[in-house]
Amino acid sequence: SLRSWISVPTFMGMAAATIAITRHALKIDGTGYSPRVAELQWPPQWQFPLGAFLSALLLIALSVLLPDRFKKFVSPLSSGLIFAMGLGASGMTNPMKVMNFLDFGGYWDPSLAFVMGCGICISGPAFIMAEQLGKVTTPLCEGCKFENPPKKGNYLPLVLGASCFGLGWGLIGLCPGPALVAIVPKIVTGIWTPWQADFALSASALVICLSWLTTDRLITHVSAKPVATEVKAGP
């Protein structure tokens, strides 16, 4: 869509500019990054990607085969878990990998481009089937529906939001999805180890997310209640 063609170059350009300023102009981290391409890690670690792939197949099977009354909960949960495992397997929860991809004039790591390309190869045909061919109109769960955001208009907030996102992405190398996935190991390991600052930060982020979800569900539930209207009797 036109909005995507505007937002993606905006936040990618802002993130790359942020990396160029912080790493090369200001040298905030105090280290130099000479122009070169990152070496390919071979052979790659295969245990976690294989486990994530088999787990994804199991979650897909559950989403398809379970009765309809369970699909409403299992299907969205499975989608989120599969996405999270994909982020972990591809290394997108590592801030340095993302920041090195954005550092075109320094230590450039092109692996993120392959992750994006493979994601487009999977999601692209799905969107074509859903929007243009009309073969997929509803999710697997009964009573659910796909969101259909506008493809045009409202460009000023779009550019401002994409710019803010790109700024944050370039500063820390994480966007909200990978950040939430990255805090899970810190919370799990932090329970059994002495108190650490990263565990406190991860636990706080988790509490904020749960509070946001609870508030959102509460507002949706209250807004959905029918408003009683009084009907006055005539004279």
N, C-alpha and C positions, 0 to 999 in steps of 0.2 A: 504494500500500500504506500501511498504518498507519505503518510506520517512515518512509516518505517524508514523510507529513504531519507527522511530528514533527521530522524532521531539517531539512527545508527552512526552516520558520519559525524554527527555533532558530539555524541559522548565519546566516540573513539578518538576524534581529534582533540577534544578537551583532555582526555586521559593521557594521550601521547604528549601533548604540550606540558602537562603537569609533570610527567616523568622527565622530560627534557629540562625543565626549569629546576626541579629539585635535585636531580642527579648530576647534571652537567653544568648548568649555570651557577647554581648556588652550592652544589656539592654538600648537601645537608648531612648525608650519611658519612662523609669524610673519606669515601673510597672512590677510586677512579674506575671507569668502565670504558675500556678500549673497544673500538668498533670490531666486532667479530660475531659469528653465529655460534650458538650453543651446540655442543657436541651431542650426537644422538646417543642416548643411554641404551646400550645393547649388550647382553640380552636384557629385556625388560623384566620387571617383577611380574610373575604370572599368577600367583596364588590369589591375591585379592580380586583382580579382574575376572578370573575364572569363577570364584565364589559369587561375585556380584552378578555375573551372567546367569549362573544356575539359579540364584535367588530370584532374579528378574523373571525367568521362565516359570518358576513356581508361583510368583505373585500374579503373573498374567493368567495362569491356569485357574487360580482361585477367583480372579475377577470375572472369568468367563463361565466357570462351572458352578459357582455357588448359587443358591436360590436368590431370587430378586430382593428379598427382604434384607439380605446381607450385602448385596452388591452396592447399595447406597453408601455403605461405610467402607467396604473393602476396596472398591474401585478407586476412589480418591486417595485413600491411604497407600495403595499399591503404586499409584502414579507418582506420589511424592517420594516413596522409598526407592523406586527405580531411578528416579531423577537424582536422588541423593547419592546412590551407589555409583551412578555414572560420573558424577562430579568427583567422587573420591577416586575412582579407577583411572580417570583421565588426568588426575593431578591438579584439578582446578581449585582445590582447597588449599593449595600452596601459594601464598601471596607472591613469593619471589618468581614463580613460573609466570604468573600473570603480568607482573611488573616488567619482567625481562621481555615478554612478548611486546609490550608497549614501548620498549626502549629500542626504537628502530636505528638510532645512531650509536648504540652501545652494544651491550651483550644481548643480542637479539635471539630469542627462543621462539621459533615459528610453530611449535607444537600446538599452541592454542588455535591456530588457523585450521589445523586438521580436525580438532574437536568441533569447531564451528561448522566446518564443511560436512562432517559426518552427521551432525545434528540436522543440518538443512536437508541432507539426503533422506533422512527418516521423516522429518516433520513436513517437508515440502509436499510429497505425494499425499500425505494425510490431509493437508489443507486443501489440496486440489480436489480430492474425493469429497470433502465435506462441503466446500463452497461452490465449486464450479460444476461438478458432476452430480451433486446432491445425493450421493450414495450413503453418506454418513451424516445423519441429521441430529442424533441424540447420543449421549454417552451410554456406556453399558448399564449404568445404574438407572433403575426406574424412577421417574420423577425429576431427573437431573436434566440440565441443558447446557449447551456450550455458550460461553460469553461471546458476544459479537461487538467488539468495540468499534467506534467509527474509524473509517480509513482516511477521512479528510477533515479539515477544519481545526480550529482551536490551536493554531500553530505557536503562538507566543508562549503559553504555559508549557507546551511540548518542548520547545527549545530551551526554556529556562530549566525545566526538570531534567532534560538530557544533559545539560551543561553541569548541573549540580551532581548528577550521577557520575559523569566522567571525571569530575574533580575528585570526588571521593574514591573512585576506582583507581585513579592514578596515585593517590596518596597512600592507600593501604593495600591495594592489590586484591581486594575482595569486594564482591557485591553481596546483597543480602542472602541469596540462596547458598552459595559456598560458605559464607560466614557462619550460617546456622549449622551446616554440616560439619564445619571445622571445630565447633565448640563441643560437639558430642564426645569425642575422645577425651577432651580435657575434663569434662564433667565426670565421665566414667572413671578415669584414672585418678581424678582429684578426690573422689570419695574415699579411696583406700590409701591416700598419701597425706602427709602433713599439709596444712593450709598453705595455699599458694595464691599469688595475685591473679594468675591467669584463670584459676578455677573460680575465684570470686567474680571476675569479669564475665566468664562464660555463664555462671549461674544467674547473674543479674540480667544478662541478655535473654536467657531462657524465661525468666520470670516476666520480663517485659513482653515477650512474644505471647506467652500464655495469657497475660492480662489483656493484651490487645485482642486476641482471639475471643476471649470470654466476653469482653465488652462489645465486640462486634456482633456476636451471636445474641447477646441480650438486647442490643438495640434493634436487630433484625426481628427478634421475636416480639418485642413490644410494638414495633411499627406495623407488624402484620396483623395485630389484633383489630377487629372491626370496631369502629367508633360508633357507640350507640347514639342515635338521634331521637329526640323527642318529637312526636307528632301531635301538634295541637289540634284539638277538636274544633270544628267549625261552630259558628253561632247557632 
